Amino acid sequence: MTPEQAAILGIDLDRYISYDVNSPELIFDRIETEINAMCDAGAPIKLIIIDSLNNIQGRRSMNADTIMTQQIGDRSHDT
């Protein structure tokens, strides 16, 4: 985010933290551990935004070597 964009949106860049990840453990485990501990210690965190839930990888896609890897349950309706 540029300083100009932050000014338009009223965001204080000294307090703005962004993580560019799509792995669920780097998102939800971080919230559950690091950010929760920060809140317990008195950090004034008022908002957490997760942009694009659609792009968070699931366990199956994380464990696949290729997009063509058939996982358990894939196409289970085909006989």
Biopython code that builds the backbone (N, CA, C, O; Angstrom):
import numpy as np
from Bio.PDB.StructureBuilder import StructureBuilder

atoms = [
    (1, "MET", "N", (0.850, -1.166, 0.000)),
    (1, "MET", "CA", (0.000, 0.000, 0.000)),
    (1, "MET", "C", (0.898, 1.232, 0.000)),
    (1, "MET", "O", (1.841, 1.342, 0.785)),
    (2, "THR", "N", (0.586, 2.129, -0.880)),
    (2, "THR", "CA", (1.375, 3.360, -0.976)),
    (2, "THR", "C", (0.904, 4.352, 0.084)),
    (2, "THR", "O", (-0.219, 4.250, 0.578)),
    (3, "PRO", "N", (1.757, 5.307, 0.431)),
    (3, "PRO", "CA", (1.336, 6.344, 1.388)),
    (3, "PRO", "C", (0.102, 7.114, 0.906)),
    (3, "PRO", "O", (-0.736, 7.516, 1.712)),
    (4, "GLU", "N", (-0.003, 7.314, -0.390)),
    (4, "GLU", "CA", (-1.161, 8.028, -0.926)),
    (4, "GLU", "C", (-2.444, 7.221, -0.712)),
    (4, "GLU", "O", (-3.469, 7.769, -0.307)),
    (5, "GLN", "N", (-2.378, 5.908, -0.988)),
    (5, "GLN", "CA", (-3.542, 5.043, -0.784)),
    (5, "GLN", "C", (-3.928, 5.010, 0.693)),
    (5, "GLN", "O", (-5.111, 5.060, 1.032)),
    (6, "ALA", "N", (-2.931, 4.926, 1.567)),
    (6, "ALA", "CA", (-3.191, 4.896, 3.002)),
    (6, "ALA", "C", (-3.858, 6.192, 3.455)),
    (6, "ALA", "O", (-4.778, 6.164, 4.272)),
    (7, "ALA", "N", (-3.401, 7.322, 2.929)),
    (7, "ALA", "CA", (-3.978, 8.614, 3.303)),
    (7, "ALA", "C", (-5.442, 8.699, 2.869)),
    (7, "ALA", "O", (-6.284, 9.197, 3.617)),
    (8, "ILE", "N", (-5.743, 8.220, 1.676)),
    (8, "ILE", "CA", (-7.124, 8.247, 1.186)),
    (8, "ILE", "C", (-8.030, 7.404, 2.071)),
    (8, "ILE", "O", (-9.162, 7.791, 2.362)),
    (9, "LEU", "N", (-7.521, 6.236, 2.502)),
    (9, "LEU", "CA", (-8.317, 5.311, 3.319)),
    (9, "LEU", "C", (-8.238, 5.612, 4.819)),
    (9, "LEU", "O", (-8.934, 4.979, 5.612)),
    (10, "GLY", "N", (-7.400, 6.569, 5.209)),
    (10, "GLY", "CA", (-7.258, 6.907, 6.621)),
    (10, "GLY", "C", (-6.512, 5.864, 7.422)),
    (10, "GLY", "O", (-6.797, 5.665, 8.603)),
    (11, "ILE", "N", (-5.547, 5.189, 6.787)),
    (11, "ILE", "CA", (-4.783, 4.126, 7.452)),
    (11, "ILE", "C", (-3.458, 4.674, 7.955)),
    (11, "ILE", "O", (-2.729, 5.338, 7.219)),
    (12, "ASP", "N", (-3.155, 4.393, 9.207)),
    (12, "ASP", "CA", (-1.879, 4.782, 9.801)),
    (12, "ASP", "C", (-0.855, 3.703, 9.463)),
    (12, "ASP", "O", (-0.905, 2.604, 10.017)),
    (13, "LEU", "N", (0.072, 4.009, 8.558)),
    (13, "LEU", "CA", (1.044, 3.012, 8.109)),
    (13, "LEU", "C", (1.999, 2.560, 9.218)),
    (13, "LEU", "O", (2.633, 1.513, 9.092)),
    (14, "ASP", "N", (2.108, 3.329, 10.290)),
    (14, "ASP", "CA", (2.943, 2.908, 11.416)),
    (14, "ASP", "C", (2.303, 1.748, 12.176)),
    (14, "ASP", "O", (2.989, 1.021, 12.895)),
    (15, "ARG", "N", (0.998, 1.576, 12.018)),
    (15, "ARG", "CA", (0.285, 0.504, 12.726)),
    (15, "ARG", "C", (-0.236, -0.570, 11.787)),
    (15, "ARG", "O", (-0.810, -1.557, 12.247)),
    (16, "TYR", "N", (-0.055, -0.406, 10.507)),
    (16, "TYR", "CA", (-0.574, -1.330, 9.500)),
    (16, "TYR", "C", (0.428, -2.455, 9.270)),
    (16, "TYR", "O", (1.597, -2.201, 8.981)),
    (17, "ILE", "N", (-0.034, -3.706, 9.399)),
    (17, "ILE", "CA", (0.818, -4.876, 9.166)),
    (17, "ILE", "C", (0.120, -5.750, 8.142)),
    (17, "ILE", "O", (-1.073, -6.028, 8.261)),
    (18, "SER", "N", (0.862, -6.181, 7.142)),
    (18, "SER", "CA", (0.287, -7.016, 6.095)),
    (18, "SER", "C", (1.139, -8.273, 5.927)),
    (18, "SER", "O", (2.368, -8.207, 5.928)),
    (19, "TYR", "N", (0.469, -9.419, 5.783)),
    (19, "TYR", "CA", (1.139, -10.683, 5.507)),
    (19, "TYR", "C", (0.605, -11.200, 4.179)),
    (19, "TYR", "O", (-0.609, -11.299, 4.002)),
    (20, "ASP", "N", (1.475, -11.525, 3.256)),
    (20, "ASP", "CA", (1.073, -12.031, 1.947)),
    (20, "ASP", "C", (1.301, -13.537, 1.913)),
    (20, "ASP", "O", (2.333, -14.008, 1.435)),
    (21, "VAL", "N", (0.328, -14.285, 2.425)),
    (21, "VAL", "CA", (0.421, -15.746, 2.492)),
    (21, "VAL", "C", (-0.911, -16.353, 2.071)),
    (21, "VAL", "O", (-1.944, -15.684, 2.113)),
    (22, "ASN", "N", (-0.889, -17.628, 1.662)),
    (22, "ASN", "CA", (-2.145, -18.306, 1.344)),
    (22, "ASN", "C", (-2.229, -19.691, 1.987)),
    (22, "ASN", "O", (-3.105, -20.485, 1.645)),
    (23, "SER", "N", (-1.340, -19.971, 2.897)),
    (23, "SER", "CA", (-1.331, -21.244, 3.605)),
    (23, "SER", "C", (-2.158, -21.096, 4.888)),
    (23, "SER", "O", (-1.927, -20.165, 5.659)),
    (24, "PRO", "N", (-3.110, -21.994, 5.127)),
    (24, "PRO", "CA", (-3.990, -21.824, 6.278)),
    (24, "PRO", "C", (-3.265, -21.741, 7.619)),
    (24, "PRO", "O", (-3.686, -21.002, 8.508)),
    (25, "GLU", "N", (-2.171, -22.501, 7.766)),
    (25, "GLU", "CA", (-1.483, -22.418, 9.067)),
    (25, "GLU", "C", (-0.783, -21.079, 9.252)),
    (25, "GLU", "O", (-0.630, -20.617, 10.383)),
    (26, "LEU", "N", (-0.361, -20.453, 8.173)),
    (26, "LEU", "CA", (0.268, -19.133, 8.288)),
    (26, "LEU", "C", (-0.765, -18.035, 8.523)),
    (26, "LEU", "O", (-0.415, -16.928, 8.932)),
    (27, "ILE", "N", (-2.016, -18.334, 8.269)),
    (27, "ILE", "CA", (-3.088, -17.361, 8.508)),
    (27, "ILE", "C", (-3.722, -17.618, 9.876)),
    (27, "ILE", "O", (-3.631, -16.786, 10.779)),
    (28, "PHE", "N", (-4.361, -18.774, 10.015)),
    (28, "PHE", "CA", (-5.173, -19.025, 11.199)),
    (28, "PHE", "C", (-4.348, -19.374, 12.432)),
    (28, "PHE", "O", (-4.705, -18.975, 13.541)),
    (29, "ASP", "N", (-3.254, -20.111, 12.263)),
    (29, "ASP", "CA", (-2.388, -20.392, 13.418)),
    (29, "ASP", "C", (-1.743, -19.110, 13.924)),
    (29, "ASP", "O", (-1.564, -18.936, 15.129)),
    (30, "ARG", "N", (-1.396, -18.216, 13.012)),
    (30, "ARG", "CA", (-0.806, -16.936, 13.433)),
    (30, "ARG", "C", (-1.816, -16.126, 14.238)),
    (30, "ARG", "O", (-1.464, -15.524, 15.253)),
    (31, "ILE", "N", (-3.067, -16.109, 13.789)),
    (31, "ILE", "CA", (-4.102, -15.382, 14.528)),
    (31, "ILE", "C", (-4.281, -16.018, 15.912)),
    (31, "ILE", "O", (-4.367, -15.318, 16.920)),
    (32, "GLU", "N", (-4.337, -17.356, 15.944)),
    (32, "GLU", "CA", (-4.585, -18.072, 17.194)),
    (32, "GLU", "C", (-3.439, -17.945, 18.191)),
    (32, "GLU", "O", (-3.678, -17.949, 19.399)),
    (33, "THR", "N", (-2.208, -17.832, 17.717)),
    (33, "THR", "CA", (-1.059, -17.794, 18.629)),
    (33, "THR", "C", (-0.492, -16.378, 18.760)),
    (33, "THR", "O", (-0.663, -15.735, 19.796)),
    (34, "GLU", "N", (0.175, -15.895, 17.724)),
    (34, "GLU", "CA", (0.867, -14.600, 17.798)),
    (34, "GLU", "C", (-0.077, -13.436, 18.092)),
    (34, "GLU", "O", (0.147, -12.662, 19.022)),
    (35, "ILE", "N", (-1.121, -13.323, 17.298)),
    (35, "ILE", "CA", (-2.000, -12.159, 17.436)),
    (35, "ILE", "C", (-2.815, -12.247, 18.720)),
    (35, "ILE", "O", (-3.050, -11.232, 19.375)),
    (36, "ASN", "N", (-3.245, -13.447, 19.084)),
    (36, "ASN", "CA", (-3.948, -13.631, 20.348)),
    (36, "ASN", "C", (-3.056, -13.228, 21.528)),
    (36, "ASN", "O", (-3.518, -12.577, 22.465)),
    (37, "ALA", "N", (-1.782, -13.618, 21.477)),
    (37, "ALA", "CA", (-0.845, -13.240, 22.543)),
    (37, "ALA", "C", (-0.642, -11.731, 22.576)),
    (37, "ALA", "O", (-0.541, -11.139, 23.650)),
    (38, "MET", "N", (-0.583, -11.108, 21.402)),
    (38, "MET", "CA", (-0.440, -9.645, 21.342)),
    (38, "MET", "C", (-1.646, -8.960, 21.979)),
    (38, "MET", "O", (-1.493, -7.979, 22.708)),
    (39, "CYS", "N", (-2.845, -9.475, 21.704)),
    (39, "CYS", "CA", (-4.062, -8.914, 22.305)),
    (39, "CYS", "C", (-4.055, -9.100, 23.819)),
    (39, "CYS", "O", (-4.411, -8.189, 24.567)),
    (40, "ASP", "N", (-3.645, -10.294, 24.264)),
    (40, "ASP", "CA", (-3.561, -10.553, 25.701)),
    (40, "ASP", "C", (-2.569, -9.623, 26.386)),
    (40, "ASP", "O", (-2.738, -9.285, 27.557)),
    (41, "ALA", "N", (-1.532, -9.209, 25.655)),
    (41, "ALA", "CA", (-0.524, -8.313, 26.210)),
    (41, "ALA", "C", (-0.943, -6.842, 26.117)),
    (41, "ALA", "O", (-0.212, -5.952, 26.553)),
    (42, "GLY", "N", (-2.129, -6.597, 25.542)),
    (42, "GLY", "CA", (-2.639, -5.227, 25.511)),
    (42, "GLY", "C", (-2.534, -4.527, 24.173)),
    (42, "GLY", "O", (-2.809, -3.330, 24.089)),
    (43, "ALA", "N", (-2.147, -5.232, 23.128)),
    (43, "ALA", "CA", (-2.066, -4.601, 21.807)),
    (43, "ALA", "C", (-3.464, -4.143, 21.383)),
    (43, "ALA", "O", (-4.424, -4.905, 21.496)),
    (44, "PRO", "N", (-3.584, -2.921, 20.904)),
    (44, "PRO", "CA", (-4.901, -2.393, 20.533)),
    (44, "PRO", "C", (-5.325, -2.820, 19.133)),
    (44, "PRO", "O", (-5.566, -1.973, 18.272)),
    (45, "ILE", "N", (-5.418, -4.119, 18.901)),
    (45, "ILE", "CA", (-5.808, -4.635, 17.584)),
    (45, "ILE", "C", (-7.325, -4.601, 17.503)),
    (45, "ILE", "O", (-8.018, -5.255, 18.283)),
    (46, "LYS", "N", (-7.829, -3.829, 16.551)),
    (46, "LYS", "CA", (-9.268, -3.670, 16.415)),
    (46, "LYS", "C", (-9.840, -4.440, 15.239)),
    (46, "LYS", "O", (-11.043, -4.698, 15.191)),
    (47, "LEU", "N", (-8.987, -4.812, 14.286)),
    (47, "LEU", "CA", (-9.515, -5.403, 13.073)),
    (47, "LEU", "C", (-8.478, -6.306, 12.421)),
    (47, "LEU", "O", (-7.302, -5.953, 12.333)),
    (48, "ILE", "N", (-8.918, -7.466, 11.969)),
    (48, "ILE", "CA", (-8.105, -8.366, 11.156)),
    (48, "ILE", "C", (-8.893, -8.611, 9.882)),
    (48, "ILE", "O", (-10.058, -9.003, 9.932)),
    (49, "ILE", "N", (-8.264, -8.382, 8.748)),
    (49, "ILE", "CA", (-8.928, -8.576, 7.469)),
    (49, "ILE", "C", (-8.238, -9.711, 6.735)),
    (49, "ILE", "O", (-7.015, -9.721, 6.595)),
    (50, "ILE", "N", (-9.024, -10.663, 6.271)),
    (50, "ILE", "CA", (-8.507, -11.729, 5.418)),
    (50, "ILE", "C", (-9.067, -11.456, 4.032)),
    (50, "ILE", "O", (-10.266, -11.590, 3.791)),
    (51, "ASP", "N", (-8.190, -11.076, 3.138)),
    (51, "ASP", "CA", (-8.603, -10.737, 1.784)),
    (51, "ASP", "C", (-8.590, -11.990, 0.923)),
    (51, "ASP", "O", (-7.558, -12.649, 0.798)),
    (52, "SER", "N", (-9.698, -12.312, 0.346)),
    (52, "SER", "CA", (-9.846, -13.407, -0.598)),
    (52, "SER", "C", (-9.724, -14.780, 0.053)),
    (52, "SER", "O", (-8.697, -15.449, -0.064)),
    (53, "LEU", "N", (-10.769, -15.181, 0.729)),
    (53, "LEU", "CA", (-10.823, -16.525, 1.300)),
    (53, "LEU", "C", (-10.696, -17.587, 0.221)),
    (53, "LEU", "O", (-10.264, -18.709, 0.484)),
    (54, "ASN", "N", (-11.073, -17.224, -0.976)),
    (54, "ASN", "CA", (-11.017, -18.145, -2.109)),
    (54, "ASN", "C", (-9.600, -18.627, -2.411)),
    (54, "ASN", "O", (-9.424, -19.738, -2.910)),
    (55, "ASN", "N", (-8.600, -17.819, -2.121)),
    (55, "ASN", "CA", (-7.224, -18.167, -2.460)),
    (55, "ASN", "C", (-6.468, -18.883, -1.348)),
    (55, "ASN", "O", (-5.288, -19.194, -1.509)),
    (56, "ILE", "N", (-7.120, -19.148, -0.233)),
    (56, "ILE", "CA", (-6.460, -19.905, 0.829)),
    (56, "ILE", "C", (-6.426, -21.359, 0.398)),
    (56, "ILE", "O", (-7.460, -21.948, 0.080)),
    (57, "GLN", "N", (-5.234, -21.935, 0.390)),
    (57, "GLN", "CA", (-5.081, -23.320, -0.039)),
    (57, "GLN", "C", (-5.676, -24.279, 0.986)),
    (57, "GLN", "O", (-5.585, -24.060, 2.194)),
    (58, "GLY", "N", (-6.279, -25.334, 0.480)),
    (58, "GLY", "CA", (-6.750, -26.402, 1.339)),
    (58, "GLY", "C", (-5.659, -27.446, 1.523)),
    (58, "GLY", "O", (-4.649, -27.429, 0.818)),
    (59, "ARG", "N", (-5.863, -28.353, 2.469)),
    (59, "ARG", "CA", (-4.845, -29.373, 2.730)),
    (59, "ARG", "C", (-4.584, -30.258, 1.531)),
    (59, "ARG", "O", (-3.443, -30.653, 1.288)),
    (60, "ARG", "N", (-5.621, -30.574, 0.781)),
    (60, "ARG", "CA", (-5.425, -31.437, -0.384)),
    (60, "ARG", "C", (-4.526, -30.786, -1.414)),
    (60, "ARG", "O", (-3.593, -31.419, -1.910)),
    (61, "SER", "N", (-4.790, -29.532, -1.744)),
    (61, "SER", "CA", (-3.967, -28.877, -2.765)),
    (61, "SER", "C", (-2.547, -28.638, -2.262)),
    (61, "SER", "O", (-1.608, -28.628, -3.058)),
    (62, "MET", "N", (-2.373, -28.445, -0.962)),
    (62, "MET", "CA", (-1.030, -28.246, -0.416)),
    (62, "MET", "C", (-0.218, -29.536, -0.494)),
    (62, "MET", "O", (1.003, -29.492, -0.650)),
    (63, "ASN", "N", (-0.895, -30.699, -0.385)),
    (63, "ASN", "CA", (-0.204, -31.983, -0.373)),
    (63, "ASN", "C", (-0.035, -32.597, -1.757)),
    (63, "ASN", "O", (0.609, -33.636, -1.894)),
    (64, "ALA", "N", (-0.597, -31.977, -2.771)),
    (64, "ALA", "CA", (-0.525, -32.523, -4.123)),
    (64, "ALA", "C", (0.755, -32.052, -4.820)),
    (64, "ALA", "O", (1.129, -30.883, -4.736)),
    (65, "ASP", "N", (1.410, -32.980, -5.503)),
    (65, "ASP", "CA", (2.604, -32.626, -6.278)),
    (65, "ASP", "C", (2.221, -31.873, -7.541)),
    (65, "ASP", "O", (2.984, -31.047, -8.041)),
    (66, "THR", "N", (1.042, -32.166, -8.048)),
    (66, "THR", "CA", (0.547, -31.544, -9.271)),
    (66, "THR", "C", (-0.956, -31.378, -9.151)),
    (66, "THR", "O", (-1.597, -32.052, -8.346)),
    (67, "ILE", "N", (-1.509, -30.499, -9.935)),
    (67, "ILE", "CA", (-2.947, -30.284, -9.924)),
    (67, "ILE", "C", (-3.691, -31.539, -10.362)),
    (67, "ILE", "O", (-4.868, -31.703, -10.043)),
    (68, "MET", "N", (-3.018, -32.423, -11.087)),
    (68, "MET", "CA", (-3.637, -33.642, -11.592)),
    (68, "MET", "C", (-3.639, -34.781, -10.561)),
    (68, "MET", "O", (-4.194, -35.845, -10.832)),
    (69, "THR", "N", (-3.033, -34.579, -9.394)),
    (69, "THR", "CA", (-3.030, -35.606, -8.351)),
    (69, "THR", "C", (-4.451, -35.822, -7.849)),
    (69, "THR", "O", (-5.099, -34.887, -7.380)),
    (70, "GLN", "N", (-4.932, -37.055, -7.947)),
    (70, "GLN", "CA", (-6.268, -37.368, -7.456)),
    (70, "GLN", "C", (-6.177, -37.658, -5.969)),
    (70, "GLN", "O", (-5.417, -38.524, -5.536)),
    (71, "GLN", "N", (-6.946, -36.937, -5.211)),
    (71, "GLN", "CA", (-6.952, -37.085, -3.770)),
    (71, "GLN", "C", (-8.108, -37.985, -3.347)),
    (71, "GLN", "O", (-9.039, -38.203, -4.122)),
    (72, "ILE", "N", (-8.056, -38.496, -2.148)),
    (72, "ILE", "CA", (-9.144, -39.319, -1.609)),
    (72, "ILE", "C", (-10.434, -38.507, -1.661)),
    (72, "ILE", "O", (-10.483, -37.368, -1.195)),
    (73, "GLY", "N", (-11.458, -39.097, -2.225)),
    (73, "GLY", "CA", (-12.734, -38.433, -2.306)),
    (73, "GLY", "C", (-12.961, -37.675, -3.596)),
    (73, "GLY", "O", (-14.101, -37.335, -3.911)),
    (74, "ASP", "N", (-11.903, -37.396, -4.358)),
    (74, "ASP", "CA", (-12.079, -36.725, -5.635)),
    (74, "ASP", "C", (-12.872, -37.598, -6.575)),
    (74, "ASP", "O", (-12.576, -38.783, -6.725)),
    (75, "ARG", "N", (-13.840, -37.045, -7.187)),
    (75, "ARG", "CA", (-14.666, -37.737, -8.174)),
    (75, "ARG", "C", (-15.286, -39.011, -7.602)),
    (75, "ARG", "O", (-15.474, -39.995, -8.318)),
    (76, "SER", "N", (-15.592, -38.985, -6.346)),
    (76, "SER", "CA", (-16.125, -40.177, -5.692)),
    (76, "SER", "C", (-17.502, -40.544, -6.228)),
    (76, "SER", "O", (-17.956, -41.672, -6.036)),
    (77, "HIS", "N", (-18.166, -39.623, -6.888)),
    (77, "HIS", "CA", (-19.489, -39.909, -7.426)),
    (77, "HIS", "C", (-19.402, -40.659, -8.756)),
    (77, "HIS", "O", (-20.406, -41.209, -9.208)),
    (78, "ASP", "N", (-18.230, -40.695, -9.394)),
    (78, "ASP", "CA", (-18.062, -41.423, -10.667)),
    (78, "ASP", "C", (-17.959, -42.921, -10.406)),
    (78, "ASP", "O", (-17.280, -43.340, -9.469)),
    (79, "THR", "N", (-18.610, -43.711, -11.206)),
    (79, "THR", "CA", (-18.496, -45.166, -11.052)),
    (79, "THR", "C", (-18.129, -45.799, -12.367)),
    (79, "THR", "O", (-17.986, -47.019, -12.446)),
]
sb = StructureBuilder()
sb.init_structure("model")
sb.init_model(0)
sb.init_chain("A")
sb.init_seg("    ")
for serial, (resi, resn, name, xyz) in enumerate(atoms, 1):
    if name == "N":
        sb.init_residue(resn, " ", resi, " ")
    sb.init_atom(name, np.array(xyz, "f"), 0.0, 1.0, " ", f" {name:<3s}", serial, name[0])
structure = sb.get_structure()
